Amino acid sequence: MKKMSLLWIILDLIFLVVFNAVFFILGGFEHPASVWISYWFIHFAYAMVLLSTVLTRRGKSSAVFGMSILSISITYFFVALVAGAVFILISPESAKAAVIVQLCITGFYGFFLVSNLIANERTGDAEEKRQYELQYVRTASARLKVLMDNINDKEAKSKVEKVYAAICSSPVKSHPELAQIEIRILHSINELEVEAATGDNGKIILIANSLLSAVNERNIRSKSLN
């Protein structure tokens, strides 16, 4: 086990050790149901704080997602701890009040937690879609940029430059109906790379003209679909 992991485990256990030591040293082992209910709800709330990292969606904004979930769980823990401590100190014989209070607190926590998780999922999905949409323009433009640097013929290079300009000005937002033409464009760039390597300027011009038409078609369709 790595030293850092061991230190985190020790840090997580400090509260449990201290809380249980104080609880049993001062109160012993004989308690009414209201106290035990409060005791276990406090432990549940603390466990939810520790599980916040597991509930966090992975992605570019995972730090933001994690902070929001962690703040909700920490708030729940402190509220449950205060309410639980009150019932532990009062130690009522009836457990109804303790159950109702802790269930209400947990219910509010569950509502805010799930709502936040849903919002994070939507944000994460939108983020992934955005990254996919950016990938087409970034990949295509980057590859064409390299191609232009490797083409010496003036006319062939001019044709590729036009395709590059059209790609760079392309709408970033994509659509499922554009997937086929985007794949075709990337495949044509593959062909351009092959012809650039062999130095066949005639084929470079031919492919570049066809590629420019495909890019323009994609751009027009993108505007009508989005």
Legacy VTK file of the C-alpha trace (Angstrom):
# vtk DataFile Version 3.0
C-alpha trace
ASCII
DATASET POLYDATA
POINTS 226 float
0.000 0.000 0.000
1.339 3.422 -0.933
2.254 5.796 1.860
-0.181 8.467 0.623
-3.077 5.973 0.584
-2.220 4.876 4.109
-2.179 8.479 5.312
-5.610 9.134 3.800
-7.021 6.037 5.512
-5.589 7.199 8.838
-7.064 10.667 8.302
-10.482 9.170 7.502
-10.391 7.007 10.627
-9.527 9.824 13.063
-13.126 11.006 13.443
-14.493 7.468 13.849
-11.925 6.576 16.500
-12.365 9.818 18.473
-16.167 9.845 18.214
-16.551 6.203 19.278
-14.020 6.581 22.090
-15.865 9.587 23.540
-19.265 7.959 22.972
-18.480 4.703 24.793
-16.193 6.130 27.486
-18.704 8.765 28.575
-21.920 6.888 27.881
-21.069 3.241 28.177
-22.864 0.556 26.181
-26.400 0.829 27.536
-28.489 3.327 25.563
-32.109 3.698 24.456
-33.061 3.225 20.804
-33.076 6.980 20.145
-29.368 7.177 20.936
-28.430 4.177 18.795
-30.458 5.556 15.872
-28.618 8.871 16.152
-25.323 6.997 16.485
-25.811 5.046 13.249
-27.143 8.030 11.274
-24.004 9.974 12.203
-21.875 7.092 10.930
-23.950 6.876 7.738
-23.536 10.616 7.122
-19.774 10.333 7.601
-19.639 7.372 5.220
-21.403 9.472 2.564
-18.687 12.116 2.881
-16.058 9.439 2.219
-18.071 8.062 -0.725
-18.378 11.471 -2.390
-15.316 10.818 -4.561
-16.875 7.563 -5.819
-20.082 9.381 -6.781
-18.181 12.043 -8.734
-18.407 11.722 -12.498
-15.039 11.511 -14.215
-14.249 14.065 -16.855
-12.758 17.439 -17.587
-14.913 19.062 -14.898
-14.584 16.286 -12.316
-12.971 18.688 -9.826
-16.016 20.968 -10.001
-18.430 18.021 -9.817
-16.546 16.572 -6.855
-16.549 19.827 -4.903
-20.308 20.289 -5.261
-21.077 16.712 -4.187
-18.564 16.880 -1.346
-19.997 20.177 -0.051
-23.521 18.698 0.005
-22.296 15.580 1.848
-20.272 17.599 4.369
-23.271 19.835 5.079
-25.430 16.746 5.604
-22.821 15.240 7.930
-22.598 18.305 10.167
-26.392 18.694 10.371
-26.801 14.972 11.170
-23.966 15.209 13.703
-25.504 18.186 15.534
-28.993 16.664 15.532
-27.604 13.302 16.600
-25.524 14.837 19.383
-28.633 16.565 20.752
-30.548 13.277 20.915
-27.534 11.482 22.397
-27.274 14.077 25.155
-31.025 14.194 25.830
-31.326 10.427 25.466
-35.150 10.231 25.173
-36.814 6.865 25.724
-38.960 7.199 22.601
-37.120 6.811 19.325
-39.821 8.444 17.168
-38.447 11.980 17.295
-34.891 10.827 16.504
-36.095 8.718 13.577
-38.288 11.477 12.115
-35.598 14.179 12.441
-32.837 12.031 10.948
-35.064 10.761 8.142
-36.052 14.328 7.238
-32.420 15.437 7.216
-31.432 12.403 5.137
-34.375 12.965 2.788
-33.303 16.553 2.105
-29.746 15.351 1.586
-30.875 12.639 -0.819
-32.934 15.132 -2.823
-30.092 17.632 -3.201
-27.536 14.898 -3.849
-29.530 13.169 -6.605
-30.484 16.508 -8.161
-26.824 17.457 -8.230
-25.825 14.097 -9.706
-28.426 14.499 -12.474
-27.149 18.006 -13.230
-23.569 16.713 -13.307
-24.527 13.919 -15.694
-26.170 16.394 -18.059
-23.181 18.718 -17.886
-20.802 15.784 -18.400
-22.760 14.530 -21.425
-22.761 18.013 -22.932
-19.025 18.283 -22.271
-18.321 14.946 -23.981
-20.451 15.952 -26.955
-18.592 19.250 -27.189
-15.240 17.449 -27.162
-16.436 15.107 -29.925
-17.637 18.051 -31.994
-14.325 19.863 -31.571
-12.396 16.737 -32.531
-13.501 16.816 -36.191
-12.362 20.414 -36.810
-9.188 20.078 -34.725
-8.109 16.770 -36.254
-8.856 17.744 -39.831
-7.276 21.213 -39.617
-4.152 19.918 -37.844
-3.572 17.240 -40.470
-4.118 19.672 -43.349
-1.698 22.130 -41.745
1.028 19.474 -41.774
0.133 18.584 -45.381
0.529 22.180 -46.562
4.033 22.302 -45.126
4.985 19.165 -47.072
3.631 20.221 -50.502
6.017 22.145 -52.744
3.877 22.569 -55.856
2.284 26.034 -55.808
-1.071 25.051 -57.371
-1.467 21.893 -55.263
-0.584 23.788 -52.096
-3.103 26.524 -52.965
-5.877 23.931 -53.341
-5.069 22.361 -49.959
-4.969 25.827 -48.364
-8.537 26.427 -49.548
-9.641 23.170 -47.953
-7.805 24.138 -44.761
-9.542 27.536 -44.649
-12.939 25.884 -45.206
-12.300 23.390 -42.389
-11.148 26.110 -39.980
-14.314 28.139 -40.659
-16.560 25.079 -40.330
-19.316 25.112 -37.680
-17.981 23.207 -34.665
-21.386 21.856 -33.669
-21.993 18.454 -35.215
-25.041 16.248 -35.746
-25.569 12.474 -36.084
-26.590 12.968 -39.717
-23.205 14.541 -40.443
-21.192 11.569 -39.160
-20.945 9.858 -42.554
-19.730 12.914 -44.451
-17.259 13.785 -41.667
-15.812 10.265 -41.888
-15.597 10.664 -45.672
-13.740 13.971 -45.264
-11.220 12.434 -42.859
-10.764 9.498 -45.238
-10.067 11.920 -48.105
-7.434 13.602 -45.931
-5.842 10.164 -45.567
-5.689 9.935 -49.364
-4.179 13.419 -49.554
-1.465 12.399 -47.115
-0.603 9.370 -49.248
-0.406 11.432 -52.459
1.621 14.148 -50.723
4.117 11.497 -49.650
4.468 10.245 -53.249
4.534 13.785 -54.690
1.710 13.232 -57.200
0.528 16.840 -57.486
-2.156 16.013 -60.058
-3.901 13.641 -57.677
-3.441 16.100 -54.802
-5.320 18.760 -56.784
-8.048 16.285 -57.761
-8.576 15.045 -54.203
-8.395 18.582 -52.799
-11.161 19.758 -55.158
-13.358 16.813 -54.150
-12.528 17.403 -50.488
-13.434 21.096 -50.700
-16.837 20.197 -52.144
-17.420 17.704 -49.310
-16.412 20.246 -46.646
-18.708 22.887 -48.116
-21.550 20.355 -48.278
-20.964 19.434 -44.626
-20.962 23.107 -43.615
-24.209 23.841 -45.436
-25.922 20.771 -43.972
-24.604 21.628 -40.508
-26.224 25.065 -40.602
-29.581 23.641 -41.663
-29.520 20.865 -39.036
-28.365 23.014 -36.138
LINES 1 227
226 0 1 2 3 4 5 6 7 8 9 10 11 12 13 14 15 16 17 18 19 20 21 22 23 24 25 26 27 28 29 30 31 32 33 34 35 36 37 38 39 40 41 42 43 44 45 46 47 48 49 50 51 52 53 54 55 56 57 58 59 60 61 62 63 64 65 66 67 68 69 70 71 72 73 74 75 76 77 78 79 80 81 82 83 84 85 86 87 88 89 90 91 92 93 94 95 96 97 98 99 100 101 102 103 104 105 106 107 108 109 110 111 112 113 114 115 116 117 118 119 120 121 122 123 124 125 126 127 128 129 130 131 132 133 134 135 136 137 138 139 140 141 142 143 144 145 146 147 148 149 150 151 152 153 154 155 156 157 158 159 160 161 162 163 164 165 166 167 168 169 170 171 172 173 174 175 176 177 178 179 180 181 182 183 184 185 186 187 188 189 190 191 192 193 194 195 196 197 198 199 200 201 202 203 204 205 206 207 208 209 210 211 212 213 214 215 216 217 218 219 220 221 222 223 224 225
